[in-house]
């Protein structure tokens, strides 16, 4: 009878070991499946992140292109402003020269008018040959 109990005990142990092995195997399979699922989800998230990064890069490139275009326009306007300022300075100088020339002519006219008025006051007329002053230059 002892042998019978030993055989039963060994059989129970074999069954328990088989059950534990089966449970362990199922647990390992579940864990492996869960890890595969997590890996798949991480891969999907990586793809979504890559798409988002690509979109952000495209937007960044577009903004950079707009910035370069705006800078080029600003540089062009600055060059035009410098050109216009130089033209204005030239015109200002020409206007000052014209005013100076006008003042010279006005002064000469005033001198001539003063001389004529002085001649009239003296009783002589510069265009009257009888009373005209004869001066040598």
C-alpha positions, 0 to 999 in steps of 0.5 A: 500500500505504501507503494500505491501512495507513493505512485499516487503522490508521484502522479499528483506531483506530475499532474501539478507540475504539468498544470504549473507548466501549462499555466506558466506557458499560458502566462508566457504566451499572454505576456509575449502577446501583451509585449507584441501589442505594446510594441505595435502601439509604440510603433503606431505612436512613433509613426504618428509622431513622425508624421507630426514632426514632418508636418511641423518641419513643413510649417517651419520651412514655410515660415522660414521661407516667408521670413526670407521673403520678408527680409528680401522685401525689407532689404529692397525697400531699405535700398530704395529708401537710401536711393530716394534719400540720396536723390532728395539730398541731390535735389536739396543741394540743387535747390540751395544752389538755385536759391543762391543763384537767385539771391545773387541775381536779386542782389545784382538787380538791387544794385542796378536799381539802386544805381538807377534810382541814384541817377534819377535822384541826381537828375541824370538818366542812364539811357539819356545820352546827354546826361548818361555817365560815361565810365570805363570798365 
